[in-house]
Amino acid sequence: MITRNDRQVSDRRAEKEAIEREIKGIRRAVLIVNTRSRRGAANWSEAKEQLLQAGIVLDGVYPVRNAEKLPDIVRDEIAKGQKLIIVGGGDGTVSSVARHFRDRGVVLGLLPLGTANSFARALGIPLDLQGAIDVLVDGKVADVDLGTINESRFVNGSSIGMPSIVGRATPHVLKKYFGRAAYALVAAGKFLRFKPFLCVVTASGVEHVFEALDVRIASGGYQGGVLVAREAKPDDGTIMVQILTGPSKWTMAKEWGRRAFGAPVGAANTVCLKAPEFLIDTDPSQHVSVDGEVITQTPVHVAVARNALLLMTPNAFIDRDEATQRPSAS
């Protein structure tokens, strides 16, 4: 028997295929690059040339130094009827504009030109410029979820505790010249003064209380360019909250070291929760970073916006709805 959900999946698949045919048929786009991202200034001109060589007609090219202008530019181009908007920058750049794409039938094309590029890593988008452009030209349109922190959207992940302290204290110029190593340099100085904090996570009406060292909120598996939450997927309708527990900050240092070398998350001091939404509070209040940018403090409401973003992905990317929900007849 064909269910209502089956029909919805089938209709959505047809909609994405139609959008993909239109994009590949007209071969037009707008290029918007945050030139303050780590590789933005050095690569925006080359990105323009490679897109033109690939046969993409660019209706507009915006090298943007003031990142606060990015959302307005994206919103204006969507209002003009653009179907493919290519955004170059890091995770914070994508987060700042993602909400404008929600439910608009407009596709985001990603050029990962930031420091960590965690969102691109989670989707399998190549980090080199030519590889990313190949995805824009020959890839497919897929649905991915957006996470929400209060009223803000995020594409990849958020953190509470030491990562947000480091993110808040790391100057842009340091990230530009040292890349991901900049975070390690700042973390070394902040670590000595860091203290564990009380964390209360509420899901489905149940409170979970922890003495926390580090809290990760993950829609995708990568944060800071490191795989920290293997089970977190950007298209499964849930958010993962991962709490590193314990009274000693040296436990955190050891766990960070394990993750930096690609080791699996240590089960003894880590609790993982998955749900469509959470309420997270701490004592004392902690800064919260979203895709590398510190934007608020606890308490926060965390939720998932299901299939909110249309994105150009590699053909190998598995669109979970299509992979797990097939119409069937009896």
C-alpha positions as CSV (number, residue, x, y, z in Angstrom):
1,M,0.0,0.0,0.0
2,I,1.3,3.5,-0.9
3,T,1.2,5.7,2.2
4,R,0.9,9.4,2.5
5,N,4.5,9.7,3.5
6,D,5.5,7.7,0.4
7,R,3.6,10.1,-1.8
8,Q,5.3,13.1,-0.1
9,V,8.7,11.6,-0.7
10,S,7.9,10.8,-4.3
11,D,6.6,14.4,-4.8
12,R,9.7,15.9,-3.2
13,R,12.0,13.7,-5.3
14,A,10.2,14.9,-8.5
15,E,10.5,18.5,-7.3
16,K,14.2,18.2,-6.8
17,E,14.7,16.5,-10.1
18,A,12.8,19.3,-11.9
19,I,14.9,22.0,-10.1
20,E,18.1,20.1,-11.1
21,R,17.1,19.9,-14.7
22,E,16.3,23.6,-14.7
23,I,19.7,24.5,-13.2
24,K,21.7,22.3,-15.6
25,G,19.6,23.5,-18.5
26,I,20.0,27.3,-18.0
27,R,23.5,27.0,-16.6
28,R,23.3,30.4,-14.8
29,A,24.2,31.4,-11.3
30,V,25.4,34.1,-9.0
31,L,28.7,33.9,-7.2
32,I,29.0,35.4,-3.7
33,V,32.4,35.1,-1.9
34,N,33.3,36.1,1.7
35,T,36.7,37.5,1.0
36,R,37.4,37.6,4.8
37,S,37.2,33.8,4.9
38,R,40.6,32.1,4.9
39,R,40.9,31.4,1.2
40,G,38.2,33.8,-0.1
41,A,40.3,36.8,-1.1
42,A,42.9,34.6,-2.8
43,N,40.4,32.4,-4.7
44,W,37.3,34.4,-5.6
45,S,38.8,35.5,-9.0
46,E,40.0,32.0,-9.9
47,A,36.6,30.6,-8.9
48,K,34.9,33.1,-11.2
49,E,37.2,32.1,-14.1
50,Q,36.8,28.3,-13.5
51,L,33.0,28.7,-13.4
52,L,33.0,30.6,-16.7
53,Q,35.2,28.0,-18.2
54,A,32.8,25.3,-17.1
55,G,30.1,27.0,-19.0
56,I,28.3,28.7,-16.1
57,V,26.9,32.1,-17.0
58,L,27.4,34.4,-13.9
59,D,24.6,37.0,-13.6
60,G,26.5,38.6,-10.7
61,V,29.8,38.3,-8.9
62,Y,30.1,39.6,-5.4
63,P,33.5,39.6,-3.6
64,V,32.3,40.7,-0.1
65,R,34.7,41.9,2.6
66,N,32.0,43.0,5.1
67,A,30.4,39.7,6.0
68,E,27.4,41.4,7.5
69,K,26.3,42.3,3.9
70,L,26.2,38.6,2.8
71,P,22.6,37.9,3.9
72,D,21.2,41.0,2.2
73,I,22.9,40.1,-1.0
74,V,21.6,36.5,-0.9
75,R,18.1,37.7,-0.1
76,D,18.2,40.2,-3.0
77,E,19.3,37.6,-5.5
78,I,16.7,35.2,-4.4
79,A,14.1,37.9,-4.9
80,K,15.4,38.4,-8.4
81,G,14.5,34.8,-9.2
82,Q,17.9,33.2,-9.2
83,K,17.8,29.4,-8.9
84,L,21.5,28.7,-8.1
85,I,23.4,30.9,-5.7
86,I,27.1,29.9,-5.2
87,V,28.5,30.9,-1.8
88,G,32.2,30.8,-1.1
89,G,33.4,30.9,2.5
90,G,33.6,28.8,5.6
91,D,31.0,27.3,7.9
92,G,30.1,30.7,9.5
93,T,29.5,32.2,6.1
94,V,27.1,29.4,5.1
95,S,25.2,29.6,8.4
96,S,24.8,33.4,8.0
97,V,22.8,32.9,4.8
98,A,21.2,29.5,5.1
99,R,17.9,30.7,6.5
100,H,17.2,32.7,3.4
101,F,17.2,29.5,1.3
102,R,14.7,27.7,3.4
103,D,11.7,26.5,1.5
104,R,12.3,28.9,-1.4
105,G,13.1,26.4,-4.1
106,V,16.6,28.0,-4.5
107,V,19.7,25.8,-4.5
108,L,22.9,26.7,-2.6
109,G,26.2,25.9,-4.3
110,L,29.1,25.7,-1.9
111,L,32.7,26.6,-2.4
112,P,34.5,25.7,0.8
113,L,37.0,28.5,1.3
114,G,37.0,28.8,5.1
115,T,39.3,27.5,7.9
116,A,37.6,24.2,8.9
117,N,35.0,23.6,6.2
118,S,33.2,21.1,8.4
119,F,29.9,21.4,6.5
120,A,31.6,20.5,3.2
121,R,33.4,17.6,4.8
122,A,30.1,16.2,6.1
123,L,28.6,16.3,2.7
124,G,31.6,14.9,0.8
125,I,32.2,18.1,-1.1
126,P,35.9,18.3,-2.2
127,L,37.9,21.0,-0.4
128,D,39.9,21.9,-3.5
129,L,38.4,24.6,-5.8
130,Q,38.2,22.5,-8.9
131,G,36.6,19.6,-7.2
132,A,34.0,21.8,-5.6
133,I,33.2,23.4,-9.0
134,D,32.8,19.9,-10.5
135,V,30.1,19.3,-7.9
136,L,28.3,22.5,-8.9
137,V,28.4,21.5,-12.6
138,D,27.9,17.7,-12.5
139,G,26.4,17.0,-9.0
140,K,22.9,16.6,-7.8
141,V,20.3,18.6,-5.9
142,A,19.7,17.1,-2.4
143,D,17.8,17.9,0.8
144,V,19.7,18.5,4.0
145,D,18.5,19.6,7.4
146,L,19.3,22.9,9.2
147,G,19.7,23.0,12.9
148,T,18.4,25.9,15.0
149,I,19.8,27.6,18.1
150,N,17.0,29.8,19.4
151,E,16.3,31.9,16.3
152,S,19.6,31.3,14.5
153,R,20.2,28.6,11.9
154,F,23.2,26.4,11.7
155,V,24.3,24.0,8.9
156,N,26.8,21.9,10.8
157,G,27.3,22.2,14.5
158,S,27.4,24.3,17.7
159,S,29.4,24.0,20.8
160,I,29.2,25.1,24.5
161,G,32.2,25.4,26.8
162,M,35.9,25.3,25.7
163,P,35.3,25.3,21.9
164,S,33.1,28.5,22.1
165,I,35.6,30.1,24.5
166,V,38.4,29.4,21.9
167,G,36.2,30.5,19.0
168,R,35.4,33.8,20.7
169,A,39.0,34.5,21.5
170,T,40.6,33.5,18.2
171,P,41.2,36.6,16.0
172,H,40.3,36.5,12.3
173,V,43.9,37.4,11.3
174,L,45.2,34.4,13.2
175,K,42.8,32.0,11.4
176,K,43.7,33.6,8.1
177,Y,47.5,32.8,8.5
178,F,47.5,29.6,10.6
179,G,44.2,27.9,9.6
180,R,43.0,25.3,12.1
181,A,46.2,25.6,14.0
182,A,45.1,29.0,15.2
183,Y,42.4,27.4,17.4
184,A,45.1,25.2,19.1
185,L,47.3,28.2,19.8
186,V,44.5,30.0,21.5
187,A,43.2,26.9,23.3
188,A,46.6,26.4,25.0
189,G,46.3,29.7,26.7
190,K,42.6,29.3,27.7
191,F,42.9,25.8,28.9
192,L,44.7,26.6,32.2
193,R,41.8,28.8,33.4
194,F,39.0,26.5,32.3
195,K,36.6,24.9,34.8
196,P,33.9,22.3,34.4
197,F,30.3,23.5,34.5
198,L,26.8,22.1,35.3
199,C,24.8,21.2,32.2
200,V,21.1,20.3,32.1
201,V,19.8,18.8,28.8
202,T,16.1,18.3,28.5
203,A,14.7,16.0,25.8
204,S,11.1,14.7,25.5
205,G,10.4,16.1,29.0
206,V,13.3,14.2,30.6
207,E,16.1,16.1,32.3
208,H,19.7,14.8,32.1
209,V,22.2,16.5,34.4
210,F,25.9,16.4,33.9
211,E,29.2,17.8,35.2
212,A,30.3,18.9,31.8
213,L,33.6,19.7,30.2
214,D,32.5,20.1,26.6
215,V,29.1,20.1,24.8
216,R,28.8,19.5,21.1
217,I,25.5,20.1,19.2
218,A,25.8,18.4,15.9
219,S,23.8,18.2,12.7
220,G,26.9,17.0,10.8
221,G,29.8,14.9,12.1
222,Y,32.6,17.4,11.7
223,Q,33.4,20.4,13.9
224,G,36.6,22.4,13.5
225,G,37.4,20.2,10.6
226,V,37.7,17.2,12.9
227,L,35.3,14.2,12.9
228,V,33.7,14.4,16.4
229,A,30.3,12.9,16.0
230,R,30.2,9.9,13.6
231,E,26.5,9.2,14.2
232,A,25.4,12.8,13.4
233,K,23.9,13.1,9.9
234,P,22.8,16.3,8.1
235,D,19.7,14.6,6.7
236,D,18.2,12.3,9.3
237,G,15.7,14.6,11.1
238,T,17.6,14.7,14.4
239,I,20.2,16.7,16.3
240,M,22.9,15.0,18.3
241,V,24.0,16.4,21.7
242,Q,27.4,15.0,22.8
243,I,28.5,15.8,26.4
244,L,32.0,15.2,27.6
245,T,31.7,14.6,31.4
246,G,34.0,14.6,34.3
247,P,35.5,16.9,37.0
248,S,39.0,17.2,35.4
249,K,39.8,19.4,32.4
250,W,42.7,16.9,31.7
251,T,40.0,14.5,30.6
252,M,39.0,17.1,28.0
253,A,42.6,17.5,26.8
254,K,43.0,13.7,26.4
255,E,39.7,13.4,24.5
256,W,40.6,16.3,22.2
257,G,43.9,14.7,21.5
258,R,42.2,11.4,20.6
259,R,39.8,13.2,18.2
260,A,42.6,15.2,16.5
261,F,44.2,11.9,15.5
262,G,40.9,10.4,14.2
263,A,40.3,8.1,17.2
264,P,36.6,7.3,18.0
265,V,35.0,9.2,20.7
266,G,35.8,7.7,24.1
267,A,32.7,6.1,25.5
268,A,33.7,6.2,29.2
269,N,33.3,10.0,29.6
270,T,31.0,10.8,26.7
271,V,27.2,10.8,26.6
272,C,25.4,11.1,23.3
273,L,21.7,12.0,22.9
274,K,19.7,12.2,19.7
275,A,16.3,13.9,19.3
276,P,14.5,16.4,17.1
277,E,14.8,19.1,19.8
278,F,16.5,19.9,23.2
279,L,16.6,22.6,25.8
280,I,20.1,23.1,27.2
281,D,21.0,25.2,30.3
282,T,24.2,25.6,32.2
283,D,25.5,27.0,35.5
284,P,27.3,29.3,35.1
285,S,26.0,30.5,31.8
286,Q,28.3,29.6,28.9
287,H,28.9,31.2,25.5
288,V,27.5,29.2,22.5
289,S,29.3,29.1,19.1
290,V,27.4,28.3,16.0
291,D,29.5,27.0,13.1
292,G,32.5,28.6,14.6
293,E,30.9,32.0,15.4
294,V,29.9,32.9,19.0
295,I,26.4,34.2,18.9
296,T,24.6,33.7,22.2
297,Q,24.7,32.3,25.7
298,T,22.9,29.5,27.5
299,P,20.1,28.6,28.0
300,V,19.3,27.7,24.4
301,H,16.5,25.8,22.5
302,V,17.9,23.4,19.9
303,A,15.9,21.9,17.1
304,V,16.1,20.5,13.6
305,A,14.5,22.1,10.6
306,R,13.8,19.1,8.4
307,N,14.9,19.1,4.8
308,A,15.1,22.9,4.9
309,L,18.0,23.4,2.5
310,L,18.4,22.5,-1.1
311,L,22.1,22.0,-1.9
312,M,24.3,20.9,-4.8
313,T,26.1,17.7,-3.5
314,P,28.3,15.0,-5.0
315,N,26.3,12.3,-6.8
316,A,27.6,9.8,-4.2
317,F,25.8,11.7,-1.4
318,I,22.9,9.6,-0.1
319,D,19.7,11.6,0.2
320,R,18.3,9.7,3.2
321,D,14.6,10.1,2.5
322,E,15.1,8.7,-1.0
323,A,17.4,5.9,0.3
324,T,15.1,4.7,3.1
325,Q,11.6,5.5,2.0
326,R,10.5,3.8,-1.3
327,P,6.9,3.7,-2.5
328,S,5.7,0.1,-2.4
329,A,2.5,-1.6,-3.6
330,S,0.7,-4.6,-2.3
